[in-house]
């Protein structure tokens, strides 16, 4: 694997790039989240042929002229980007003992707290734009179970680095949202399903995996036994929806969302791994192994490139994404103990990812089907995740660091 000094050099270059770029960022969804993009996406979901006819040229502009977003959008701050940066800076502080990185993490933590969405049982976060999906329109300020867990982890890590009670209190508040504000359904007495937000009725697999992680972690960290029981129901749902070949569709019971892609497979697996580091269940272990084998067979090529999709529900403009590499590195880092082969695969993926870093410090964001490279650094969509994955790798952990001692505030 790239030695720690090489990884550290990469991280410091990225830190310098962030200093020039600023905390706000353009985003790959800028065109789709604009009023025109929202209208065209709504049209597509009502009438696919008409939506493709009218929307095709608009969305092709993103492929051919990505800088067009500078004319129709502005940079924004994203909660999950800040959370990943916090975790990356805290790991970097542990490696270097440079106070600047701890101070940067604390500054980002202050901002992250300031944009927590009000009106729910605890702190929670979403996106700063309206998003039109097949399930309907997600309004700006809607909290998501796919965003909030990263913020939870960030405040847990801030507490562990500083021992400041305020960070533990914030994390504990987050668990109140996670445990109480999502819709729940029982598929059977032992299987629990949660929604993506407090307002929808979806059955997204990775959403249930994220909720499981927060509940399992909090059950140990804050000594709340009831959370573990709730998480067990969600894990059963995730396991029951694993296909025979080891994969997961994006959503259960929705024929449109039967795609299988790289990052969502990583999301499901990494959350199961973190859960099982506490639960130590042989059944969950077998599910993880089966999922990892599918992932390595169908989403990683023989040349150690990453396929965005193993099964898609739409035409994909992009052949590679730095987001996929960031999540793959994180997943393989967490999976080292499962199989000796994974260390070698991790090595190859790290070297490939580092080859996409520019002299200025950011990474090529995506490579299109035309083999052109998009170089706008979308901090929310891959850049911050790569920073946190490489920072975690610099510590060379054998597993996800979890303090199993109950927290005194519980």
C-alpha positions as CSV (number, residue, x, y, z in Angstrom):
1,X,0.0,0.0,0.0
2,X,1.1,3.6,-0.4
3,X,3.1,4.3,2.7
4,X,1.8,6.6,5.4
5,X,4.0,9.5,4.3
6,X,2.6,9.4,0.8
7,X,-1.0,9.4,2.2
8,X,-0.1,12.2,4.6
9,X,1.3,14.2,1.8
10,X,-1.9,13.7,-0.2
11,X,-4.0,14.8,2.8
12,X,-1.9,18.0,3.4
13,X,-2.2,18.9,-0.3
14,X,-6.0,18.4,0.0
15,X,-6.0,20.6,3.1
16,X,-4.3,23.3,1.2
17,X,-6.8,23.0,-1.6
18,X,-9.7,23.4,0.8
19,X,-8.1,26.6,2.1
20,X,-8.1,28.0,-1.3
21,X,-11.6,26.7,-2.3
22,X,-13.4,27.6,0.9
23,X,-16.1,25.8,3.0
24,X,-18.9,26.2,0.4
25,X,-19.0,24.1,-2.7
26,X,-20.6,23.5,-6.1
27,X,-22.4,20.2,-6.3
28,X,-23.1,17.5,-9.0
29,X,-26.8,18.1,-8.4
30,X,-26.7,21.8,-9.1
31,X,-28.4,21.6,-12.5
32,X,-30.9,19.0,-11.3
33,X,-31.8,21.0,-8.2
34,X,-32.4,24.2,-10.1
35,X,-36.0,25.2,-10.9
36,X,-35.6,24.1,-14.5
37,X,-34.0,20.8,-13.4
38,X,-36.7,20.1,-10.9
39,X,-39.4,20.7,-13.6
40,X,-37.6,18.4,-16.1
41,X,-37.1,15.7,-13.5
42,X,-40.8,15.9,-12.5
43,X,-41.7,15.6,-16.1
44,X,-39.4,12.6,-16.6
45,X,-41.1,10.7,-13.7
46,X,-44.5,11.5,-15.2
47,X,-43.6,10.7,-18.8
48,X,-40.2,9.2,-19.4
49,X,-40.1,9.8,-23.2
50,X,-41.2,13.4,-22.9
51,X,-38.8,14.0,-20.0
52,X,-35.9,12.5,-21.9
53,X,-36.7,14.5,-25.0
54,X,-36.9,17.9,-23.2
55,X,-34.5,17.2,-20.4
56,X,-31.8,15.4,-22.3
57,X,-30.1,18.5,-23.7
58,X,-30.2,20.2,-20.4
59,X,-28.7,17.4,-18.4
60,X,-26.1,16.7,-21.2
61,X,-24.9,20.2,-20.6
62,X,-23.6,19.0,-17.2
63,X,-21.7,16.3,-19.0
64,X,-20.2,18.5,-21.7
65,X,-20.0,21.9,-19.9
66,X,-19.8,21.3,-16.1
67,X,-18.8,24.9,-15.5
68,X,-22.3,26.0,-16.7
69,X,-23.4,25.5,-13.1
70,X,-21.5,28.7,-12.2
71,X,-24.2,30.6,-14.2
72,X,-27.2,29.0,-12.6
73,X,-26.1,28.1,-9.0
74,X,-24.0,29.3,-6.1
75,X,-21.8,27.4,-3.7
76,X,-23.4,26.0,-0.6
77,X,-22.5,24.3,2.6
78,X,-23.4,20.7,3.1
79,X,-23.8,19.0,6.5
80,X,-22.4,15.6,5.4
81,X,-19.4,17.3,3.8
82,X,-18.6,19.2,7.0
83,X,-19.0,15.9,9.0
84,X,-16.6,14.0,6.8
85,X,-14.1,16.9,7.0
86,X,-14.4,16.9,10.8
87,X,-13.7,13.2,11.0
88,X,-10.8,13.6,8.5
89,X,-9.2,16.5,10.4
90,X,-9.6,14.7,13.7
91,X,-7.8,11.6,12.3
92,X,-5.1,13.9,10.8
93,X,-4.7,15.5,14.2
94,X,-4.1,12.1,15.8
95,X,-1.5,11.4,13.2
96,X,0.4,14.7,13.3
97,X,-0.6,16.2,16.7
98,X,-0.9,19.5,14.8
99,X,-3.3,21.7,16.8
100,X,-4.4,23.4,13.6
101,X,-6.3,20.3,12.5
102,X,-8.1,20.0,15.8
103,X,-9.1,23.7,15.7
104,X,-10.3,23.2,12.1
105,X,-12.5,20.3,13.2
106,X,-13.9,22.3,16.1
107,X,-14.7,25.2,13.8
108,X,-16.5,23.0,11.4
109,X,-18.3,21.4,14.3
110,X,-19.6,24.8,15.3
111,X,-21.0,25.4,11.9
112,X,-22.5,21.9,11.7
113,X,-24.4,22.5,14.9
114,X,-25.6,25.9,13.6
115,X,-27.3,24.3,10.6
116,X,-29.1,21.5,12.5
117,X,-32.7,21.4,11.5
118,X,-35.1,22.5,14.2
119,X,-38.5,21.0,15.1
120,X,-37.6,17.4,15.8
121,X,-36.7,15.3,18.9
122,X,-33.0,16.0,18.5
123,X,-30.3,17.4,16.2
124,X,-30.6,16.3,12.6
125,X,-29.5,17.3,9.1
126,X,-30.5,17.2,5.4
127,X,-29.7,19.1,2.2
128,X,-29.9,22.8,1.3
129,X,-31.9,22.2,-1.8
130,X,-35.2,20.7,-3.0
131,X,-34.8,17.3,-4.7
132,X,-37.3,15.8,-7.1
133,X,-37.2,12.0,-7.0
134,X,-39.4,9.1,-8.1
135,X,-40.9,9.1,-4.6
136,X,-41.8,12.8,-4.7
137,X,-40.1,16.1,-3.9
138,X,-37.8,16.3,-0.8
139,X,-38.0,19.8,0.4
140,X,-34.9,21.8,1.6
141,X,-34.6,21.4,5.4
142,X,-35.9,17.8,5.4
143,X,-33.7,15.7,7.7
144,X,-32.4,12.4,6.3
145,X,-31.2,9.3,8.0
146,X,-28.5,9.0,5.4
147,X,-27.0,12.4,6.3
148,X,-27.5,12.6,10.1
149,X,-25.4,9.6,11.0
150,X,-22.2,11.2,9.7
151,X,-22.9,14.2,11.9
152,X,-23.4,11.9,14.8
153,X,-20.1,10.3,14.1
154,X,-18.4,13.7,13.8
155,X,-19.6,14.8,17.2
156,X,-18.7,11.5,18.8
157,X,-15.2,11.9,17.4
158,X,-15.0,15.5,18.6
159,X,-15.9,14.3,22.1
160,X,-13.3,11.6,22.0
161,X,-10.6,14.1,20.8
162,X,-11.4,16.9,23.3
163,X,-13.4,15.2,26.1
164,X,-15.7,18.3,26.0
165,X,-19.1,17.3,27.3
166,X,-21.0,19.5,24.8
167,X,-20.1,17.2,21.9
168,X,-21.3,14.1,23.7
169,X,-24.6,16.0,24.5
170,X,-25.0,16.9,20.9
171,X,-24.4,13.3,19.8
172,X,-26.9,12.0,22.4
173,X,-29.5,14.5,21.1
174,X,-29.0,13.1,17.6
175,X,-29.9,9.7,18.8
176,X,-33.3,11.0,19.9
177,X,-34.0,12.0,16.3
178,X,-32.8,8.7,14.9
179,X,-34.8,6.7,17.4
180,X,-38.0,8.6,17.5
181,X,-38.7,10.7,14.4
182,X,-38.7,8.3,11.5
183,X,-41.7,6.3,10.3
184,X,-41.6,2.6,11.3
185,X,-43.2,-0.4,9.8
186,X,-43.3,-4.1,10.9
187,X,-42.8,-6.6,8.2
188,X,-43.2,-9.3,10.9
189,X,-42.8,-9.3,14.7
190,X,-39.0,-9.3,14.4
191,X,-38.4,-7.2,11.3
192,X,-38.5,-3.4,11.5
193,X,-38.4,-1.0,8.6
194,X,-37.8,2.8,8.8
195,X,-38.4,5.6,6.4
196,X,-35.7,7.8,4.8
197,X,-37.1,11.0,6.4
198,X,-39.9,11.8,8.9
199,X,-42.3,12.4,6.0
200,X,-42.0,9.5,3.5
201,X,-43.0,5.9,3.2
202,X,-40.0,4.5,1.4
203,X,-38.1,1.3,2.3
204,X,-34.6,2.1,1.3
205,X,-32.1,-0.5,2.4
206,X,-29.1,1.8,3.2
207,X,-31.4,4.0,5.3
208,X,-32.1,1.1,7.6
209,X,-28.5,0.2,7.7
210,X,-27.5,3.8,8.7
211,X,-30.2,3.8,11.5
212,X,-28.9,0.5,12.7
213,X,-25.4,1.8,13.1
214,X,-26.4,4.9,15.1
215,X,-28.6,2.8,17.4
216,X,-26.1,0.1,17.9
217,X,-23.3,2.5,18.6
218,X,-25.4,4.6,21.0
219,X,-26.6,1.5,22.8
220,X,-22.9,0.8,23.8
221,X,-21.6,4.4,24.0
222,X,-24.5,5.8,26.0
223,X,-25.7,2.6,27.6
224,X,-29.2,2.6,26.1
225,X,-30.2,-1.1,25.8
226,X,-33.5,-0.4,24.0
227,X,-31.6,1.0,21.0
228,X,-30.0,-2.3,20.4
229,X,-33.3,-4.1,20.2
230,X,-34.7,-1.6,17.7
231,X,-31.5,-1.9,15.6
232,X,-31.9,-5.7,15.5
233,X,-35.2,-5.3,13.7
234,X,-33.6,-3.1,11.1
235,X,-30.6,-5.4,10.6
236,X,-33.1,-8.3,10.1
237,X,-34.8,-6.2,7.4
238,X,-31.4,-5.5,5.7
239,X,-30.4,-9.2,5.9
240,X,-33.7,-10.4,4.6
241,X,-33.4,-8.2,1.5
242,X,-30.0,-9.5,0.5
243,X,-30.3,-11.2,-2.9
244,X,-29.0,-14.7,-3.3
245,X,-25.9,-13.4,-5.1
246,X,-25.0,-11.2,-2.1
247,X,-26.3,-7.9,-3.5
248,X,-29.0,-5.5,-2.4
249,X,-31.4,-3.5,-4.5
250,X,-31.6,0.2,-3.5
251,X,-35.1,-0.1,-2.1
252,X,-37.4,-3.0,-1.2
253,X,-40.8,-3.3,-2.9
254,X,-40.2,-0.6,-5.5
255,X,-39.7,-1.9,-9.0
256,X,-38.2,1.4,-10.2
257,X,-35.4,1.2,-7.6
258,X,-34.1,-2.2,-8.2
259,X,-30.7,-0.8,-9.2
260,X,-27.4,-2.0,-7.6
261,X,-24.7,0.6,-7.5
262,X,-21.3,1.0,-5.9
263,X,-21.7,3.6,-3.2
264,X,-25.0,2.3,-1.8
265,X,-23.6,-1.2,-1.6
266,X,-20.7,0.3,0.3
267,X,-23.1,2.1,2.6
268,X,-25.0,-1.0,3.5
269,X,-21.8,-3.1,4.1
270,X,-19.9,-0.5,6.1
271,X,-22.8,0.0,8.5
272,X,-23.3,-3.7,9.0
273,X,-19.6,-4.1,9.7
274,X,-19.7,-1.3,12.3
275,X,-22.8,-2.8,13.9
276,X,-21.2,-6.2,14.1
277,X,-18.1,-5.0,15.8
278,X,-20.4,-4.5,18.7
279,X,-22.9,-7.3,18.2
280,X,-20.5,-10.0,17.1
281,X,-23.2,-12.0,15.4
282,X,-22.2,-15.0,13.2
283,X,-25.3,-14.4,11.0
284,X,-24.5,-10.8,10.3
285,X,-20.9,-11.8,9.7
286,X,-22.0,-14.2,7.0
287,X,-24.2,-11.6,5.4
288,X,-21.2,-9.2,5.3
289,X,-18.9,-11.8,3.7
290,X,-21.5,-12.6,1.1
291,X,-22.0,-8.9,0.3
292,X,-18.2,-8.3,0.1
293,X,-17.8,-11.1,-2.3
294,X,-20.5,-9.8,-4.5
295,X,-19.0,-6.3,-4.3
296,X,-15.5,-7.4,-5.3
297,X,-16.8,-9.6,-8.1
298,X,-19.3,-7.2,-9.8
299,X,-18.3,-3.7,-8.8
300,X,-14.5,-3.9,-8.9
301,X,-12.8,-4.7,-12.2
302,X,-9.8,-6.9,-12.7
303,X,-7.8,-3.7,-13.3
304,X,-9.0,-2.3,-9.9
305,X,-11.3,0.3,-11.4
306,X,-14.7,0.7,-9.9
307,X,-18.0,0.2,-11.8
308,X,-20.6,2.8,-10.8
309,X,-23.4,0.2,-11.4
310,X,-23.8,-3.6,-11.4
311,X,-27.4,-3.1,-12.4
312,X,-28.8,0.3,-13.5
313,X,-32.3,1.8,-14.0
314,X,-31.2,4.6,-16.3
315,X,-28.4,5.6,-18.7
316,X,-25.3,6.5,-16.8
317,X,-23.1,9.4,-18.1
318,X,-20.1,8.5,-16.0
319,X,-17.8,5.6,-16.0
320,X,-15.8,6.4,-12.8
321,X,-16.4,8.5,-9.7
322,X,-14.1,9.5,-6.9
323,X,-17.0,9.0,-4.5
324,X,-16.9,5.3,-5.4
325,X,-13.2,5.1,-4.6
326,X,-13.6,7.0,-1.3
327,X,-16.3,4.6,-0.1
328,X,-14.5,1.5,-1.5
329,X,-11.3,2.5,0.4
330,X,-13.3,3.0,3.6
331,X,-15.1,-0.3,3.1
332,X,-11.9,-2.3,2.5
333,X,-10.2,-0.6,5.4
334,X,-13.0,-1.8,7.6
335,X,-12.9,-5.3,6.0
336,X,-9.2,-6.1,6.4
337,X,-9.8,-8.8,9.0
338,X,-12.3,-10.7,6.9
339,X,-9.9,-12.0,4.3
340,X,-6.1,-11.5,3.6
341,X,-6.9,-10.7,0.0
342,X,-8.6,-7.5,0.9
343,X,-5.4,-5.8,2.0
344,X,-4.0,-6.2,-1.5
345,X,-7.2,-4.9,-3.1
346,X,-7.2,-1.9,-0.8
347,X,-3.6,-1.2,-1.8
348,X,-4.6,-1.1,-5.5
349,X,-7.6,1.1,-4.9
350,X,-5.6,3.6,-2.8
351,X,-2.9,3.8,-5.5
352,X,-5.6,4.3,-8.2
353,X,-7.3,7.0,-6.2
354,X,-4.1,8.9,-5.5
355,X,-3.4,8.9,-9.3
356,X,-6.6,11.0,-9.6
357,X,-5.3,13.8,-7.3
358,X,-4.3,17.0,-9.0
359,X,-1.2,19.0,-8.2
360,X,-3.5,21.6,-6.6
361,X,-4.7,19.0,-4.1
362,X,-8.3,18.1,-5.2
363,X,-9.2,15.0,-7.0
364,X,-10.8,14.4,-10.4
365,X,-14.4,14.2,-9.5
366,X,-15.8,12.0,-12.3
367,X,-14.7,10.5,-15.6
368,X,-17.4,10.6,-18.3
369,X,-18.3,8.0,-20.8
370,X,-16.5,10.2,-23.3
371,X,-13.4,9.7,-21.1
372,X,-13.3,13.4,-20.3
373,X,-12.6,14.4,-16.7
374,X,-14.7,16.7,-14.5
375,X,-12.4,18.5,-12.2
376,X,-14.7,20.8,-10.3
377,X,-14.1,19.7,-6.7
378,X,-17.5,18.8,-5.4
379,X,-16.8,18.6,-1.7
380,X,-20.1,16.9,-0.8
381,X,-19.8,14.3,-3.5
382,X,-16.5,12.5,-3.1
383,X,-13.9,15.0,-2.1
384,X,-14.7,15.1,1.6
385,X,-15.3,11.4,1.7
386,X,-11.9,10.7,0.1
387,X,-10.3,13.0,2.7
388,X,-11.9,11.2,5.6
389,X,-11.1,7.7,4.1
390,X,-7.5,8.5,3.6
391,X,-7.2,10.2,7.0
392,X,-8.6,7.0,8.6
393,X,-6.2,4.9,6.6
394,X,-3.3,7.0,7.8
395,X,-4.0,5.7,11.3
396,X,-3.9,2.2,9.8
397,X,-6.7,0.9,12.0
398,X,-7.7,-2.8,12.0
399,X,-11.3,-1.9,12.6
400,X,-13.7,0.9,13.3
401,X,-12.7,2.6,16.6
402,X,-15.6,2.2,19.0
403,X,-15.5,3.0,22.7
404,X,-17.7,0.3,24.2
405,X,-17.6,1.8,27.6
406,X,-20.9,3.6,28.5
407,X,-20.7,7.3,28.5
408,X,-21.0,9.0,31.9
409,X,-23.8,11.2,30.7
410,X,-26.1,8.3,30.0
